[in-house]
Amino acid sequence: MELARRTIDAHTDAGPDEDGIHTMGAAVMAADYRMFTGVNLYHFTGGPCAELVALGAARAQGARQMRCIVAVGNHGRGVIGPCGRDRQVFVDYYPTMRVIVPTPDGPRSVLAADLLPLTQRWTPEGMVGLDASLYQDPETAGPPIIRFNPRYLEAVRSGAKTKTTRFRDPAELGPARLVFESDPEVVLPAEVTDIRHCRVDDLTDQDARAEGLTTAAELREGLRGHYPDLAGTDEVDVVTFRIGDGAGTS
C-alpha cells in the first residue's frame, strides 16, 4: 500500500480536486516477494488501470505468479477497489492472488476469485465453466506449501536436492506441496521428514550436498543471494523432504 501511494504521489499529473490522466497508483507483489508498480493511463477509449499496468510491468521483469495487489488514489484518497474489468482479469489470470480492498473496517485482503463469485473464467482457448477450487485459498486448502524458484525443479525431481534451507519461512513435518513458481506453476506432492534449526555458520558440507551443492561455504553464499541481510549468527531451518510418486500442474 505504501509503495503504491508513493508511486502515484510522485507521478500524478493532477492537483487536489482536479481531473488528470494519472490519478491512481498500484503495486503488485510477485511470488518471490519482488514488488512492481504502475500508474493508470486514463483515456476515453478505456485506458489501462494502474493494476493492469503494474501486472504488465511485473511480467516484463520475469514475474509469473503474483501474491497480492493494491491500488491507491492520489492526494491521500487511500485504497480504491478494482473496477469490474480488473476483477475479471484477476480471476482469469491470477484467481488465487489476494487483492487489498477498502472496507468500513479498513483495508482487507481477499482472494481475487471472491471478487467475482460464480464467475466464468476466460482463457485464450475460450470460456470455462465454474471451478469450485478457485474459491479455496491455496495457502490453506491442502498440505502446507513450500515455494521454490523454478530453477530447482529438475534437481528436486531427480533427487539431487532433498533439503531446502529457510530463513523466517517455517515449514511443518508431514505432507507438503512443493510449489515451483514457473509458468505454469508446477506442484509436487512431498513429505517433510525432518526440520533442523541451526545457525548459518553451523551449516555443513552434508547440508550443501543435499541441496545439490558442494560445500557449506557455497550454500551460505547462495543463501545470501536470497537473503542479502543474512548474518552468520542468524538461525535457519534445514528442511529435509522427499517427493511423492506424482506431480501436479496448476
C-alpha positions in Angstrom: 0.0 0.0 0.0 2.8 2.4 0.9 4.7 1.6 -2.4 1.5 2.3 -4.4 0.9 5.6 -2.5 4.5 6.8 -3.1 4.3 5.9 -6.8 1.1 7.9 -7.5 2.2 10.8 -5.3 5.4 11.1 -7.3 3.8 10.8 -10.7 0.3 12.1 -10.7 -0.4 15.0 -13.1 -3.4 16.4 -11.3 -3.7 18.7 -8.3 -6.2 18.1 -5.4 -9.8 18.0 -6.7 -8.5 18.1 -10.3 -9.0 15.5 -13.1 -6.0 14.1 -14.7 -4.6 11.3 -16.8 -2.6 9.7 -14.0 -4.5 9.6 -10.7 -4.1 6.0 -9.5 -1.1 4.0 -8.5 -0.8 0.3 -8.0 1.7 -2.2 -6.5 1.8 -5.9 -7.1 3.9 -8.4 -5.1 5.1 -11.4 -7.0 5.5 -14.9 -5.6 9.2 -14.3 -4.9 8.3 -11.1 -3.0 9.6 -8.7 -5.6 7.2 -5.7 -6.0 6.3 -3.8 -9.1 4.3 -0.6 -9.7 2.2 1.1 -12.3 0.1 4.2 -12.7 -3.2 4.4 -14.7 -3.4 6.0 -18.2 -6.9 7.4 -18.4 -8.4 7.6 -21.9 -12.0 7.7 -23.1 -11.4 4.5 -25.2 -10.6 2.6 -22.0 -7.0 3.3 -21.0 -5.5 0.7 -18.6 -6.0 0.9 -14.9 -3.0 1.1 -12.6 -3.4 -2.5 -11.6 -3.1 -3.8 -15.2 0.0 -1.6 -15.8 1.6 -3.0 -12.7 0.9 -6.6 -13.8 2.4 -5.9 -17.2 5.5 -4.4 -15.6 5.8 -7.5 -13.4 5.6 -9.8 -16.3 8.1 -7.8 -18.3 10.6 -8.3 -15.5 10.2 -12.0 -15.2 7.5 -12.4 -12.6 5.0 -15.1 -13.4 3.0 -15.8 -10.2 1.5 -13.0 -8.1 0.8 -12.9 -4.4 -1.2 -9.7 -3.9 -2.1 -6.3 -5.5 -3.5 -3.0 -4.4 -4.4 0.4 -5.9 -4.3 3.7 -4.2 -5.7 7.1 -5.2 -3.7 10.3 -5.4 -3.7 13.0 -2.8 -4.4 10.7 0.1 -7.6 9.1 -1.2 -6.3 5.7 0.1 -7.1 2.2 -1.1 -9.5 2.0 -4.0 -11.2 -1.2 -5.0 -10.6 -2.6 -8.5 -13.1 -2.0 -11.3 -15.2 -4.8 -12.9 -12.7 -5.2 -15.8 -9.8 -5.6 -13.4 -11.7 -8.1 -11.3 -12.3 -10.2 -14.4 -8.7 -10.0 -15.4 -7.6 -11.0 -11.9 -9.9 -14.1 -12.0 -8.8 -15.1 -15.5 -5.1 -15.0 -14.9 -4.4 -14.9 -11.1 -7.5 -16.3 -9.3 -5.6 -17.0 -6.1 -3.9 -13.6 -5.9 -5.0 -11.6 -2.9 -6.5 -8.2 -3.6 -6.5 -5.4 -1.0 -9.8 -3.6 -0.9 -11.3 -0.9 1.2 -14.0 -1.9 3.8 -15.8 0.0 6.6 -13.3 -1.5 9.0 -10.2 -0.6 6.9 -8.3 -2.3 4.2 -8.7 -6.1 3.9 -7.2 -8.6 1.5 -9.5 -11.1 -0.3 -8.9 -13.8 -3.0 -9.3 -12.4 -6.5 -11.9 -15.1 -7.2 -14.0 -13.9 -4.3 -14.5 -10.5 -6.0 -16.5 -12.2 -8.8 -18.4 -15.1 -7.2 -19.7 -17.8 -9.5 -17.9 -16.3 -12.4 -16.8 -18.0 -15.6 -13.1 -17.7 -16.4 -11.8 -16.7 -19.8 -8.7 -18.4 -21.3 -7.1 -18.0 -24.7 -8.8 -21.3 -25.6 -12.3 -19.9 -24.7 -14.6 -19.7 -21.7 -14.5 -22.4 -19.0 -17.2 -23.4 -16.5 -17.3 -22.7 -12.8 -14.3 -24.3 -11.0 -15.0 -24.7 -7.3 -11.3 -24.9 -6.5 -10.9 -21.2 -7.4 -12.7 -20.3 -4.2 -10.1 -22.1 -2.0 -7.2 -20.3 -0.6 -4.2 -22.3 -1.9 -2.2 -21.5 1.3 -4.8 -23.3 3.5 -6.6 -25.8 1.2 -4.5 -28.9 1.4 -1.0 -29.6 2.8 1.3 -26.7 3.6 3.1 -25.1 0.7 6.9 -24.8 0.3 7.8 -22.4 -2.5 10.8 -22.8 -4.8 12.4 -20.9 -7.6 11.7 -22.9 -10.8 15.4 -23.5 -11.4 15.4 -26.1 -8.7 12.6 -28.2 -10.3 14.8 -30.8 -12.1 17.2 -31.1 -9.1 14.2 -31.9 -6.8 12.6 -34.3 -9.3 15.8 -36.2 -9.9 16.5 -36.5 -6.1 19.7 -34.4 -6.3 18.1 -31.9 -4.0 16.4 -33.3 -0.9 16.8 -30.3 1.5 16.0 -26.7 1.5 17.3 -24.1 3.9 14.8 -21.5 5.0 15.1 -18.1 6.8 12.0 -16.8 8.5 9.9 -19.2 6.4 8.8 -22.0 8.7 7.8 -25.5 7.5 5.9 -28.3 9.2 6.6 -32.0 9.4 4.3 -34.2 7.3 2.7 -33.9 3.9 3.6 -30.8 1.9 3.2 -29.3 -1.5 6.4 -28.1 -3.3 5.4 -25.2 -5.5 7.7 -24.1 -8.3 6.9 -20.6 -9.4 7.2 -21.3 -13.1 4.7 -20.5 -15.9 2.5 -22.5 -15.5 3.1 -23.3 -11.8 4.3 -26.8 -11.0 3.3 -28.6 -7.8 4.9 -31.7 -6.5 3.4 -33.7 -3.6 6.0 -34.3 -0.9 6.6 -35.2 2.8 8.8 -33.1 5.1 10.7 -35.7 7.1 13.0 -33.5 9.3 13.4 -29.9 10.3 16.7 -28.9 11.9 17.2 -25.4 13.4 20.8 -24.1 13.3 22.9 -21.0 12.8 24.1 -20.1 9.3 27.7 -20.6 10.5 26.8 -24.2 11.6 25.6 -25.4 8.2 27.7 -28.4 7.0 29.0 -29.7 3.7 26.5 -32.5 4.1 23.7 -29.9 4.1 25.2 -28.4 0.9 25.4 -31.7 -0.9 21.8 -32.5 -0.1 20.9 -29.2 -1.8 22.9 -30.2 -4.9 25.9 -28.1 -4.0 29.4 -29.0 -2.8 30.4 -27.1 0.3 28.8 -25.2 3.2 30.5 -22.1 2.1 28.8 -22.4 -1.3 25.5 -23.0 0.5 26.0 -19.9 2.6 26.8 -17.8 -0.4 23.7 -19.0 -2.2 21.5 -18.2 0.9 22.9 -14.6 1.0 21.8 -14.3 -2.7 18.3 -15.0 -1.5 18.6 -13.1 1.8 21.1 -10.2 1.4 20.9 -9.3 5.1 21.6 -12.8 6.4 24.2 -13.0 9.1 26.3 -15.9 10.2 24.6 -15.9 13.6 21.1 -15.9 12.2 19.1 -19.1 12.7 17.7 -21.0 9.7 15.6 -24.1 9.2 17.2 -27.0 7.3 14.1 -28.8 5.9 14.5 -32.4 4.6 11.8 -33.7 2.3 11.0 -36.5 -0.1 8.7 -36.1 -3.1 5.8 -38.4 -3.8 5.1 -40.5 -6.9 3.4 -37.9 -9.0 3.5 -34.3 -9.9 0.6 -31.8 -10.5 0.4 -28.7 -12.6 -1.9 -25.9 -11.7 
